[in-house]
Amino acid sequence: MKRFAVVLLSVLLVLLPGCTKPVTESGVQSTESGTAESTDASLAEKTDDSSAQAQSGHVEKTLSSGVMVDTGVYVPESMQQQNLPEMQGTGQEIDFEKIKEIFCAGKKITEETEGSYPPDMPGALTEAEKHLSTEDGDYLLVGCGNSFFYTAARDTQDTSNLELYKTGKDLDFSTIAEADEEIRKVAEELGISVGDSVCYTIDTSSMPHYIFQYDLLVNGMPLGKFDGGSYSDNVFTPGTYLTAVLDEDGIRHFDVSYVLKETETGDAQRVLTLDEALDKVDEKYNSIIMEGDYYINDIQMAYMPIKTDDAGIVRLIPVWYFQTTHQILLPDKSGTGEIMLPQGGYILINALDGTELLHENGDI
């Protein structure tokens, strides 16, 4: 599986280098308190008071620890509730032959191989990974039974900041809505449930194209697009997303990192408000000696897959995700001056009990 992860990440680094902040944000400034009331009974379970900040789209404050928060907040509509359940899930199998039929029909296959590996991804269905190449230069890889990516040998552009391309601009060969419909149709054919999406219009390439990112859903709830990291005993749990690239010749890249299905749903429990989750982050920083400046520059809520003792089963926990940046002055190479070194990371707070989900942020 490590080989699969390395190849997958290498493709994502080319296509999505600036894509750490997904999608829907409002420009409305938050307030410190306030309860929104509605006569619609269907909204009775919506969050109130502090969590209204998340729904309004932006938080700007300095925590008692000195951590500075100035960011948009993304809370999917389905998670804007006072109570949410913990779930259990397992991998959802994707039909390899169906993938071949969709992406490689009529193309001459030059290589088709199968390997095996010890499954180190929670929720994995199989030890097999399958590789396929075509005469046209297309490449298809399927691993774990519930993860795959397809890519075609066509022009791509390395974009250093995809956020610059979130323009809402339509291209000549297709509108964003038409392209979105085509991608969703393929996802539905493969039995993959997707939610909100964000589109980047790449119109500076020699072959203009769209890049889409979609929420993957389990039982109607979105899984985090952010990467998970290494948990208790160094087992990697990835974030989940669907990424697709479409140009005038059709879909040229389709990447599904980790498809899960719900097997058990617990009782709904009270969800921490954003302020309460920020208090947990504040406690964390108040317990350490801080050097330099600390920032929170992205906040999201989503479900996160967490490994269990059963390799095929994962816990699905609603979390508050805080993307962090630590800026610190360090001596430069000459030893005569200093440079500002930004260090990125993130904090995951269990939205049901307020505990931090410990992980390894990676090498700094």
C-alpha positions in Angstrom: 0.0 0.0 0.0 2.9 2.3 0.6 3.7 2.2 -3.1 0.1 3.1 -3.9 0.3 6.0 -1.5 3.5 7.3 -2.9 2.2 7.3 -6.5 -1.1 8.8 -5.4 0.6 11.6 -3.5 3.0 12.4 -6.3 0.1 12.9 -8.7 -1.7 15.1 -6.2 1.4 17.2 -5.6 1.4 18.1 -9.3 -2.3 18.7 -9.6 -3.2 20.2 -6.3 -0.2 22.0 -4.7 -2.2 24.8 -3.2 -5.4 23.1 -2.4 -5.5 22.9 1.4 -8.6 25.0 1.9 -11.7 23.5 0.4 -14.7 25.3 -0.8 -17.6 27.1 0.7 -16.9 30.2 2.7 -19.0 33.2 3.3 -17.5 36.7 3.6 -19.8 37.6 6.5 -17.9 38.5 9.7 -18.8 36.5 12.8 -20.1 37.8 16.0 -19.1 36.7 19.5 -22.6 35.4 20.3 -26.2 35.4 19.1 -28.8 32.7 18.4 -30.5 32.5 15.1 -34.2 31.4 15.3 -36.3 30.0 12.5 -39.9 29.1 12.2 -39.0 26.1 9.9 -39.1 23.0 12.0 -36.5 21.4 9.8 -34.0 23.9 11.2 -34.7 23.0 14.8 -31.5 21.0 15.1 -29.2 23.7 13.7 -26.5 24.9 16.0 -27.0 28.0 17.9 -24.9 30.7 19.8 -21.1 30.2 19.2 -21.5 27.7 16.4 -23.4 30.4 14.4 -19.9 31.8 13.9 -19.0 28.8 11.8 -22.1 29.2 9.7 -21.5 32.9 9.2 -18.2 32.1 7.6 -15.3 34.0 9.3 -13.6 34.2 12.7 -11.1 36.8 13.8 -9.8 36.8 17.3 -6.7 36.3 19.5 -6.8 33.4 22.0 -5.5 33.8 25.5 -2.4 31.8 24.6 -1.6 34.4 22.0 -2.6 32.3 19.0 -4.1 34.5 16.3 -7.2 33.3 14.4 -8.2 35.0 11.2 -9.8 32.6 8.8 -12.9 31.5 7.0 -14.8 28.5 8.5 -16.3 25.6 6.5 -19.1 23.6 8.2 -21.1 21.5 5.7 -24.8 22.1 6.0 -25.4 18.5 7.0 -23.2 19.0 10.0 -24.8 22.2 11.2 -26.6 20.4 14.0 -26.5 20.4 17.8 -26.1 16.6 17.9 -24.2 14.2 15.6 -23.5 10.4 15.9 -20.2 8.6 15.9 -20.3 5.9 13.1 -18.4 2.8 12.2 -17.5 2.1 8.6 -15.5 -0.1 6.2 -14.2 0.2 2.7 -16.7 0.3 -0.2 -15.5 -1.8 -3.0 -15.1 -0.2 -6.4 -15.5 -2.5 -9.5 -12.1 -2.6 -11.3 -13.8 -3.9 -14.5 -16.3 -1.0 -14.4 -13.5 1.5 -14.0 -11.7 0.0 -17.1 -15.0 0.1 -19.0 -15.5 3.8 -18.2 -12.0 5.1 -18.7 -10.2 2.7 -21.1 -13.0 1.5 -23.4 -11.7 1.1 -27.0 -8.0 1.7 -26.0 -5.3 -0.8 -26.5 -4.0 -2.1 -23.1 -0.2 -2.5 -23.2 0.3 -3.7 -19.6 -1.9 -5.0 -16.8 -0.3 -6.3 -13.6 -1.4 -7.2 -10.1 0.6 -7.0 -6.9 0.0 -7.5 -3.2 1.1 -5.8 0.0 0.3 -6.0 3.7 -2.8 -3.7 4.0 -1.7 -0.8 6.2 -4.7 1.4 5.4 -7.6 1.1 7.9 -10.8 -0.1 6.1 -8.8 -1.8 3.4 -10.8 -4.5 1.6 -8.0 -6.4 -0.1 -4.2 -6.9 -0.3 -4.3 -6.5 -4.1 -3.3 -3.5 -6.2 -3.9 -3.5 -9.9 -2.0 -1.5 -12.5 -3.0 -0.8 -16.1 -1.4 1.2 -18.9 -2.7 1.9 -22.4 -1.0 2.6 -25.8 -2.2 6.2 -25.5 -0.3 6.7 -22.3 -3.2 6.4 -19.9 -2.5 4.9 -16.5 -4.9 3.3 -14.0 -4.1 2.2 -10.4 -6.5 0.5 -8.0 -5.5 -0.3 -4.4 -7.2 -1.5 -1.3 -10.3 -2.3 -3.3 -11.7 1.2 -2.5 -9.1 3.6 -3.8 -8.0 4.4 -7.3 -6.7 7.0 -9.7 -6.8 7.3 -13.4 -4.7 9.8 -15.4 -4.4 10.4 -19.1 -1.2 11.5 -20.9 -2.2 15.0 -21.8 -0.9 18.5 -21.0 -1.1 19.5 -17.4 0.0 22.7 -15.7 1.7 23.0 -12.4 -0.2 25.6 -10.5 1.5 27.0 -7.4 -1.8 28.3 -5.9 -5.1 26.9 -7.1 -7.1 29.4 -5.1 -6.2 31.9 -7.8 -8.2 29.8 -10.3 -11.4 29.6 -8.2 -12.9 32.2 -10.6 -16.2 30.6 -11.5 -15.3 31.2 -15.2 -16.7 28.9 -17.8 -14.5 27.5 -20.6 -15.5 27.4 -24.2 -15.9 23.6 -24.5 -18.2 23.3 -21.4 -19.7 25.3 -18.6 -18.8 24.5 -15.0 -22.3 23.1 -14.4 -22.0 20.8 -17.4 -18.6 19.5 -16.4 -19.7 19.0 -12.9 -22.7 17.0 -14.1 -20.5 14.7 -16.2 -18.1 14.0 -13.3 -21.0 13.3 -10.9 -22.5 10.9 -13.5 -19.3 8.9 -13.5 -19.2 8.9 -9.7 -22.8 7.7 -9.5 -22.0 4.9 -12.1 -19.2 3.7 -9.8 -21.5 3.9 -6.7 -19.5 6.7 -5.1 -21.5 9.2 -3.1 -20.3 12.8 -3.4 -21.3 16.1 -1.9 -20.2 19.7 -2.2 -17.6 20.5 -4.8 -15.2 23.3 -5.7 -14.0 24.1 -9.2 -10.8 25.7 -10.4 -10.8 27.0 -14.0 -7.3 26.6 -15.5 -7.4 28.9 -18.6 -3.7 29.7 -18.8 -2.7 26.2 -20.0 -2.1 25.2 -23.6 -5.1 22.9 -23.0 -7.6 24.7 -20.8 -9.3 22.5 -18.2 -11.2 22.3 -15.0 -10.0 20.8 -11.7 -12.8 19.7 -9.4 -12.6 18.6 -5.8 -15.6 16.8 -4.1 -16.6 15.8 -0.6 -17.0 12.0 -0.3 -20.0 11.1 1.8 -20.7 8.4 4.3 -24.4 8.1 5.3 -24.8 11.6 3.9 -22.0 13.1 6.0 -18.8 14.5 4.4 -15.4 13.1 5.1 -12.5 15.5 5.6 -10.5 16.5 2.5 -7.6 17.2 4.7 -4.9 14.5 5.2 -5.2 12.5 8.4 -1.6 11.7 9.4 -0.2 9.0 11.6 -2.2 8.0 14.7 -1.4 6.0 17.8 0.7 3.3 16.4 1.9 5.0 13.2 -0.7 3.7 10.9 -1.6 6.3 8.2 -5.2 7.3 7.9 -5.7 9.5 4.8 -8.2 12.3 4.3 -10.8 11.5 1.7 -11.8 13.3 -1.5 -12.6 12.9 -5.1 -10.5 14.9 -7.5 -11.3 15.1 -11.2 -9.8 17.0 -14.2 -11.8 17.6 -17.3 -10.9 19.2 -20.7 -12.4 19.4 -24.1 -11.5 15.7 -24.7 -13.3 14.6 -21.5 -12.1 13.4 -18.1 -8.4 13.1 -18.1 -7.8 12.5 -14.3 -10.1 10.9 -11.8 -8.7 10.2 -8.3 -10.7 8.6 -5.5 -8.5 8.3 -2.4 -10.6 6.4 0.1 -14.3 5.3 -0.3 -16.0 4.2 2.9 -19.5 3.0 3.8 -21.3 3.2 7.1 -21.9 -0.1 8.9 -23.1 1.1 12.3 -24.4 4.4 13.6 -24.4 5.3 17.3 -26.6 7.6 19.2 -26.4 11.3 18.4 -24.4 13.3 20.9 -24.0 17.0 21.6 -21.4 18.6 19.3 -18.9 21.1 20.6 -19.5 24.6 19.4 -16.6 26.4 17.5 -15.8 28.5 20.6 -15.6 25.3 22.8 -13.3 23.7 20.3 -11.2 26.8 20.1 -11.0 26.7 24.0 -9.5 23.2 23.7 -6.9 24.5 21.2 -6.2 27.4 23.6 -5.6 25.0 26.5 -3.1 23.0 24.3 -1.1 26.1 23.6 -1.3 27.5 27.1 0.3 24.2 28.3 3.5 24.8 26.3 6.3 27.3 26.1 5.7 29.2 22.9 8.3 30.9 20.7 7.4 32.9 17.7 4.0 33.6 16.4 1.2 31.0 16.0 -1.7 31.3 13.6 -4.9 29.4 12.8 -5.5 29.9 9.1 -8.2 27.4 8.2 -11.1 25.8 10.2 -13.3 23.0 9.0 -15.7 20.4 10.4 -15.9 17.0 8.9 -16.0 13.3 9.7 -12.6 11.7 10.2 -11.8 7.9 9.8 -9.8 6.5 12.7 -8.3 3.0 12.8 -9.5 0.4 15.2 -8.1 -3.0 16.3 -10.0 -4.5 13.4 -8.1 -3.6 10.3 -11.2 -3.6 8.1 -13.3 -1.3 10.4 -12.8 2.4 11.1 -14.4 4.8 13.6 -16.0 7.8 11.9 -15.8 10.8 14.3 -16.9 14.4 13.6 -13.9 16.6 14.2 -13.0 20.3 14.2 -9.9 20.7 12.1 -7.6 23.7 12.7 -4.8 24.3 10.2 -1.9 26.0 11.9 1.2 28.0 11.0 4.1 28.7 13.4 6.4 31.5 12.4 9.8 31.5 14.2 13.0 33.4 13.7 16.0 31.1 13.2 19.7 31.9 12.4 20.4 32.0 8.7 23.1 29.9 7.0 25.7 32.6 7.4 25.1 32.8 11.1 25.1 36.6 10.9 21.4 37.1 10.6 17.9 35.6 11.1 15.2 34.2 8.8 11.5 33.8 9.4 10.7 30.1 9.0 7.0 29.2 8.7 6.1 25.7 9.9 2.7 24.2 9.0 0.6 21.7 10.9 -2.9 21.0 12.1 -4.9 20.1 15.1 -7.9 17.7 15.2 -10.4 18.1 18.0 -13.0 15.3 18.6 -16.2 17.3 18.2 -18.1 15.0 20.6 -15.8 14.8 23.6 -13.3 17.6 23.1 -10.2 15.3 23.1 -7.4 16.0 20.7 -6.8 13.2 18.1 -3.0 12.9 18.3 -1.1 12.5 15.1 2.3 13.2 13.5 2.3 16.4 11.5 5.3 15.3 9.6 8.9 16.3 9.4 9.8 20.0 9.9 
